[in-house]
Amino acid sequence: MTRKLTAVTEQEGSMFVSLCIELDIASQGATEEEALSNLNEAVGLLIEEASDEEIQSRLQEGAQVASLEVEFA
């Protein structure tokens, strides 16, 4: 079964950090592409090694990404 998950990547200092929102797993890399690749690997390892119960307990269904517009003083 294939499932689409959400990844958010941001630069922290000289590194990039990627987070899978639905599974609360993060990884990092020297580039955005490397961080995403490492995250993909980490998610794959979780799915291979974790029990169905652990995956279901971590899985946050229906995660959404939205932009917010706020005013700063």
PEZI-V528225 format. One record per helix or strand of 3 or more residues. SS is the DSSP state (hx for helix, st for strand). FROM is the first residue (numbers start at 1). LEN is the number of residues. Records with the same first field share a line. If there is no record, write none. Layout:
SS=FROM-LEN, FROM-LEN
This chain:
st=7-6, 15-6, 25-5
hx=32-18, 52-7
